[in-house]
């Protein structure tokens, strides 16, 4: 829906340079380790932001109450009041019941089970509240304001603790049955492979997800490897240390990155043949590894295992928003809930 077709309650306003603009939006991005809030508009202009460690106490009531206090303080800092908002969008890890606005039991949000988050926030601010799976919200953000701007068919893969996915198909977010579309991290890349925290085996996430890779590294990294030296011991190793050691030419690190790229290519080849998107956008770990250690060899592997016509037409690119993703994820969840198209 274009902004000019939006319902009256959005109180459409003329922009100075022509066209219409909706009022402000409050975006909330909830993660297991970090929390981000932003007040902005549909053009991506951020008026105020707040970021802090999540510091979840394990009691969802207390966690949500603090979140609401933070949001109220941010609105005040932005010189705004709840009635200035068109809507509030929340990006949150799944599983969730989006229709009821309930957080079910995300593994990265301890103590959050059957939390009626939408109703709690709506009661505090008396504005419409829309929840979105964090991978979908990230896909929307990169599509509206980042690496996928101007495209109609995009696959976005989160490459952090786990591997999530968001699909923009025909210029629309595609959720699929039970909101499960885009769960590329749980498509198998080995039939009888590594155990995944989802309960299956051989999932892509079990090979390239940050948590699974970290466990592997702490178990298998040689004590003499530069990876262990950079981390100050095997118990502290993360994928970041692998990237740094690989840039210094460490043989173990280079082999681990080769393995990472190989399994990631297996997942992307399935996506390319199934959806033939204009672009596959990769975040976090892949972005940190960069062009030389990740994207160039990844494109070579995908090209070797797809038809030439697909290899020529599908771009594999890094996410562009970086830390700004936390600003835009919740805002884009609000825009999606309102049904306001990118071409507003």
N, C-alpha and C positions, 0 to 999 in steps of 0.2 A: 504494500500500500504506500502510495506517495503521501508526503506530509499534507498536501492540499486536500487529500481525500480523508484525512484522519477525523475521528469523532470530535464533536464540539468540546468535550471536556479537556482536550489537549490544549485549548486556548492558543491556536496558531497565531504566530506573529510574523510580520514582514521583516526580513533581513534588510540591512541597509543597502546591500548590493543586489537586492531582488530575490524573489523566492520566499519560501516560508521556513520558519524555524519553530520547533516545539519548545516548551519550557525546559527548565533544567531537569537533570536526571541524577539520581544517587546510585552509584555502583558500589557493590560490596564483593570483594574477592576473598573467599575463605579457603585457606590451605591448612595442612597439618602443621606446618612450621611458620607460616607467615600469614598476615592479614593485611589487606589493602582496601581502602575506601577512597572514592573520588566523587566530586561533584562536577559535572560537565554537561555538555549539550550534544546534540545529534551530529554536529560537525567535528566532534573530537576535541573541542576546546575545553580544557580542564581548568576549573576555577580554583579548586582546592583539593588537596589530597592528604591522606594519612596512611602511614605504613608502620607496622610494628610486628614483633614476633607474636605468633598466635597465642602462646602461653596458655593453652587450654588446661583447665584445672580438672577435667574429667566429669564435671557436673554441668550438663548442658544448660540448665536454667541459669546458672551463674555466668557461663560463657556468653550466652545470648544477651543477658542483661548488660554485660560489659560492652558487647558489640553495639547495642542500641545506644548506650551512653556515648560511645565513640562517634557514632553517626550524628547524634544530636550536636555534639561539640564541633564536628566538622562543618555542619550546616551553618552554625553560628559563625565560625571562622570565615566561611564563604560569603557571609552577609546575606544569608538566605533563611527561609523558614520552610517547614514542610509543605505549606500551601503553594510554594513556588515550584514544587516538583511535579512533573508529569507522571513519574513512576519511579520505583526503586527496583533495581535488578540485582540478583545475587548469583554469583558463580560459586559453585560448591562441589566438592567431590561426591560421586555417587557411591552406593545406590541411593536414589531418591524417587519419591512419587511426585512427579512434577505437577500432575493435575490436582492433587490434594495439597501440594506445597509442604510435603513432609520429608525430612531427612531420615532415611531408614537406619542404616548402620555402617557408615563409611569407615573402613579400617584405619584411615589416617585421622579420624576425629574421635578419639576415645571418649566414651560416655555419651556420644550422640546417637541415641537409638529412638526412632519414632518421634523425632522432634518437629513440632508444627511451626517451623521457622517462618513460613509466609505469614501465618496469622499473627504470630508474635510481633513481627516487624510492622505489619499493616496496622495492628492495634496501637502501636507506639506513635506512628506518623500519620495515620489516616490517609494513606496513599496506596494505589495499586502496587503490588509486589509480585515480581516474576522470578522464579527460580530456574536456573539452567545448569546442567552438567558442566563441570569446569572445562572439559575438552571441547564441548560444543561452543561454550562462551569464548574460548580462546580462538577457535576457528572463525567465529563471527568477527572477533576483533581484528584478526589478520586480514580477513576479507574486506572489512569496512575501511580499516586504517593502516594496514601493514603490507606484507609481501604479496598478498593476493588481491589487492585493490584493482578493480577493473576487470576481474575474471568472473566467469559464471560457474565453472566446475572445478572445485578445489577439494583436495584432501589435506587436512592438517593433522599432524601427529605430535602429541606431546611426548617428549623424550626425557622425563625427569624421574621421579620415584618409580612410576610405572610407565606404561605406554597406552595412552588414550588416543582417541581419534574423533575428529569432527568432519562432517561431510557437507559441503555446499554444492548442491546439484541444481542446475538450471537457475542459479541465482537465488536459491532458497535453502535454508537449513533442512537437511533430511535426517529425521529421527528414527524412522523405521518402526517395526513392531516393538512394543514395550520400551520404546525409547532406546533400543539397543544397537541401532545402526552406528557404525564407526568404531566398534570394539575390535579394532585391528590387532591390538596387543594380545588378544586371546585367540587369534587364529593360529593354528599349529604350523611351526616351521620344522618340527621333528615329531613324528607320530608317537614315539615312546621316549621322549626326551626328558629334560629337566622338569621337576615339579614346579608348578606355578601356584602362587598364593590364592588363585581363584578356585583351586581344586582340580584343575586339569593338568595335563603334562604336555611338554613340548611347545608351549605358547611362545610367541614372539617376545612377550614381556619377560619371560624367564631367561632370555638370552641378552636382551638389550635394555631392559628396564634398569633404572639406577639402583634400586634396592637389591635386585637379584645379582647384578654385576658387582656391586660392592661386596656382597657375601662371597661370591666366587673369588674376587681379588684377595680378600682377607684370608681365604683358605689356601690359595694356590700361588700367591706371589712369592718368588724366591727371596730369601732374606737379603741376598746380595744385589737384588734388583734396585735400580735407581728409584723405582716406584715406592718401595719400602723406605728408602732413605729420605725421599721427599716428604713422606707422610709421618716420619718419625717412628716407624714401626708398623707391622702388618695390621694391627688392630685399628689403626686410624686411616687406612687407605680408602680413598674414594675414586670414582672415575676421573675426577679432575687431576689427580696425581698421575694417572695413566697418560692423559693428554700431555702434561708437562714433561713427563719422562720420555714420551715418544718424540717430542720436539728436540730432545737432547740426544736422540738416537738409541735409546735403550731397546735392546732386542726383545725383551719380554713385553714391554709396553707396545711396541710396534706390532707384535703378533696378536696381542689382545685387541688392538684396534682393527686389525685385519679380520679377526673373528667377529667383532661387533658389526663391521661393515657388511660382511658376508651374510649374517643373519638378518640384518636390516634390509638388505637387498632382496632376500627371499620374501619378506613381508610386502615390500613395495611392488615387486613383480606381480603378486596376486592382485594388489590394488589396481595396478595399471591395466592388466588384462580385464578386470571386472568392470571398472568404471571409466577408463580412458579419460582421466581428468586433464585439464589444462596444466595444473601444477600440483605437485606434492610439496607441502611446506613442513619443514621439520624444525622442532624447537629444542631448546636447552642443551642436552649433551651433544647433539650433532652440531649445534651452533658453536659450542665451546671448542670442539675438535677442529672446526673450520674447513676451508676449501681443500687444503692439501691433504689432511689426514682423514677427512670424511667425505665431503661432497664429490670431489673428483673421482676417487676410487669407487664410490657408491654409484655414480652415474655409469661408470664403465661396467660394473657388475650387472646393473639393471639392463643396460643396452645389450649386453651379451646374452641375456635371457628373455628378451622381448623382441617382437617384430620391429623391423626398422621404422615402419610408419609410426609406431607408438613411441619408439625411442626419440624420434625427431620432434614429436608434437607434445610430449609431456616433460615439463620442466621440474627438476628437483632442486628446491631452493631453501635457503635458511629463513627462518622467521625473522621479521624485521623489527618488532616492537620492543624486544628486550624487556627491561624493567617496566616499561610503560604498559606492558600487557596487563599488569595488575590494575591500572587505571581504567583500561577499556573493557575488560572482561565483564564486569558487572554492568557498566553502562550499555554494552551491547546486548546483554541479557534483557535489560529493560526495553531497549528498542525492539528486540525480537518479540517480546511479550506484547508490546503496543501494536506490532504489525507495521512498523514504519520502515519502508524499504531504504536501501543504501542510496538510492537516487533521490532521496527527499530534498 
